[in-house]
Amino acid sequence: MHKSAVCVFLASVLLLCNTAPVDHHGGSDAKCPLMVKILDAVKGAPAGSVALKVSRRSANGEWTQVANGVTDPTGEVHDLITEQDFSAGVYRVEFDTKSYWKGEGRTPFHEVAEVVFEAHTEGHRHYTLALLLSPFSYTTTAVVVKTHD
């Protein structure tokens, strides 16, 4: 049983990495420097209608919301934040997983899933955050691509 769970997990991570549309956004990074992709591990399908918000940490440690969105039927959010608004700094993406699972008729363990990361430490990058959801766990990965030399 344990080996099969590990195999399912690894296959899911591979699927997330392969579904991240890195090439699709290469030419339009000014409009989409941060993209999100969410998959429902229970259904094995994209997780649509998941609300999320993006916050940036200020110098004094306080979080300021800079963007919000909802995943489309493909589990993605495009045009979340502009390149101008996505300056270097520490960001938090908070996914409203509880509402999603309640809508699916399940009682989840987590209220939210959070991803906190530092952006643009080595120049401009395009970020694709991938989230694999289940009612009692979540896994994230990121595809980070340098867009300018």
Secondary structure as the mmCIF struct_conf table of DSSP 4:
data_model
#
loop_
_struct_conf.conf_type_id
_struct_conf.id
_struct_conf.beg_label_comp_id
_struct_conf.beg_label_asym_id
_struct_conf.beg_label_seq_id
_struct_conf.end_label_comp_id
_struct_conf.end_label_asym_id
_struct_conf.end_label_seq_id
HELX_RH_AL_P HELX_RH_AL_P1 HIS A 2 THR A 19
BEND BEND1 ALA A 20 ALA A 20
TURN_TY1_P TURN_TY1_P1 VAL A 22 VAL A 22
HELX_RH_3T_P HELX_RH_3T_P1 ASP A 23 HIS A 25
TURN_TY1_P TURN_TY1_P2 GLY A 26 GLY A 27
TURN_TY1_P TURN_TY1_P3 ASP A 29 LYS A 31
BEND BEND2 PRO A 33 PRO A 33
STRN STRN1 LEU A 34 ASP A 40
TURN_TY1_P TURN_TY1_P4 ALA A 41 GLY A 44
STRN STRN2 ALA A 45 PRO A 46
BEND BEND3 SER A 49 SER A 49
STRN STRN3 ALA A 51 ARG A 57
TURN_TY1_P TURN_TY1_P5 ALA A 59 ASN A 60
BEND BEND4 GLY A 61 GLY A 61
STRN STRN4 TRP A 63 VAL A 70
TURN_TY1_P TURN_TY1_P6 PRO A 73 THR A 74
BEND BEND5 GLY A 75 GLY A 75
STRN STRN5 GLU A 76 VAL A 77
BEND BEND6 ASP A 79 ASP A 79
BEND BEND7 ILE A 81 ILE A 81
TURN_TY1_P TURN_TY1_P7 GLU A 83 ASP A 85
BEND BEND8 ALA A 88 ALA A 88
STRN STRN6 GLY A 89 PHE A 95
HELX_RH_AL_P HELX_RH_AL_P2 THR A 97 GLY A 103
TURN_TY1_P TURN_TY1_P8 GLU A 104 GLY A 105
BEND BEND9 PHE A 109 PHE A 109
BEND BEND10 GLU A 111 GLU A 111
STRN STRN7 ALA A 113 ALA A 119
TURN_TY1_P TURN_TY1_P9 THR A 121 GLU A 122
BEND BEND11 GLY A 123 GLY A 123
STRN STRN8 ARG A 125 SER A 134
TURN_TY1_P TURN_TY1_P10 PRO A 135 PHE A 136
STRN STRN9 SER A 137 LYS A 146
#
